[in-house]
């Protein structure tokens, strides 16, 4: 009951000290999730056999199966990250980090093997710069970006449909699809940042961190794809 009472305090209605504490915890957890992703991804690159990595994107239906498992796992981990139990929240965030590491494994392997680690660093720096800039827009302009919700939902379903069609019929979605997904991910960061500022409880920082981490990883995925396409 004590947790539920604390959770009912919205960040928008909290004191300046409570807001500062919430933001500090949220972005600290985002940073820890990114660090955990790097550690888990590094371990996977060094330990998972190359044949297994190749099998993830060799078959058209294998990749769809992996995406389906990723989506299901994302739903479960997100629900866990907002559970009353703090342990469940951390389990949810940890599960999502592992899921991201698995889904990224083939592309990170290709990038590191054929284009070198430099392109990964470039993509990471661009992603962090865009994330910082978009976050600043929300906090400095005080704009409510909740109006983006419908566009993000529609865009998400369209992109999933195109990804599924590309996997089934074997066509490349191309550069402009990646650019569109960067726009979608940027909109998601604006929306999620606006949500945690106005509609989250002061004790929901783990769930808030997961939402931001998911948007950052989506942005990183397509920035990396764009950079890799320019090297080909």
Secondary structure, DSSP 8 states (H G I E B T S, - for coil): -HHHHHHTSBGGGS-HHHHHHHHHHHHHHHHHHHHHHHHHHHHHHHHS-HHHHHHHHHSHHHHHHHHHHHHHHHHHHHHHHTSSSHHHHHHHHHHHHHHHHHHHHHHHHHIIIII-HHHHHHHHHHHHHHHHHHHHHHHHH----GGGHHHHHHHHHHHHHHHHHHHHHT---HHHHHHHHHHHHHHHHHHHHHHHHHTSBTT-HHHHHHHHHHHHHHHHHHHHHHHHHHH-
